[in-house]
């Protein structure tokens, strides 16, 4: 028996298994990136709502949310602010300020990007208005 037989077989098995292991590794990394993006979006919505309860300016709320979205491209983060209910048309203390933050997340790997595609991550936070700005 020659030495090349078993060594060749191991090389072929390695060549068949490595792509699968690499896809699993990169998929795990992309999953971690998605969880990180979700946590950043949730924190951005919470910070935007904290800003909205004392300053009802839509620009200030969106700026606070974008600043808090750490690690995400600020151009892909959008924040919308609204106060709930028709009784709150002129904003009053105790009305609910609602902030919704969206982020378009795209997998880093081309294989997963082709299979999954971009995912919209959304988080909403609601808090009662504590101070009315003039």
N, C-alpha and C positions, 0 to 999 in steps of 0.2 A: 504494500500500500504506500502511496506517495503522500507526502506532507501537504500537497496543494489541495487535496479533496476536502478535508475538514475545515481548513482555513478559508477556502472559497465559499463553503456553505455558511460559515459564520459571517462573512462579508455580505452575502446576499441577505441573510436574516437581518443584519444591522441596517442595511439599505432599505428594507421593507418597514422596519419598526421606527427608525429615526423620524421620518416625516410625521407619523402619527403622534409621537412624543412632542415634537416641536409645535404641532397644532394645539395640543393640549396645554402646553406651557404658555404659548402666546394667548390662547383663549382665557386662561386663568389670569394673565396680566391684564387683558382687556376687561374682564369681569371686575377686577379690582379698580380699574380706571372708572368704570361705570358706577360703582358704589361710591367712589370718591366724588364723582360729579354729582350724584344724588345728594350726598351730604352737603356739598357746597351750595347746591340749589336750595336745600332746606334751610341752611343757615342764612342764605341771602333773603329768603322770604321772611324769615323771623326778624332779621334786622330791618328789612323794609317796613314790616308791620310796626316795629318799635319806633321807627322814625315817623310813621303815619299817625301814631296816637298823639304825638306832640306837634307835628308839622304836617298839615294836610296838603302841602304842595306836591303835585305829582312828580315834578322834576327832582325834588329832594328825595322822595321815596325811591325813585328809580336809580338815582345816583348812589344812595346808600346800599341798595340791593346789588348793584354792579360792583361796588367796592368790596362788598363782603363775599362775592363769588370768587374766592381765592383759587387760583390754579386753572380757572376757565377763561377762555377768550371773552373779554367784555363785549365784543361785538356780537357774540352768539347768545348773550344773556339778555332777555327782555323781561321787564317788570311792569305789571299793570296794577293800578290802585283804584279802588272803588269803596264807597261807603254803602253799607247794606240798608235797604229799606227806603220807602218813600217818605217816611216820617223824618228821615235824616237829611232831607233835601238841603236845607241850610244845616250844615254840620253842627251837631250838638254833642255835649259831653255824654258819654254812655252809648253813643251809636257805635256800630261795629265797623272798623277799618279792615278791609280785606286786601291783601297783597298776594298776587300770583306771579311766580317767577318761572320762566321757561328757558330751557337750554337745549340746543340741538347737539346731541352727542353722536360722534362718529367713531367706530372702531378704528384702531390704529393699523391693524393688519388688513391687507387687501382681500384675503380669503374671507375673513369674517365680515368685512365691509360689504362684500358682494352677496353674502348669504343673509346677513341680518339687515344691513342698510342702516341709515341714520335713525336714531331713536330720540324722540322728544321727551325730555325729563321735565316734569312739572311738579311744583310744590306750592301750596296755598297756606297762608297764615292769617288768622283773624284775631284782632285784639280790640277791646273797647277804647274809644277816644277818651283821653284823659285831659287834654288841653286843647282849646280851640284857638287857632291862629287867626289873626285879623285879615 
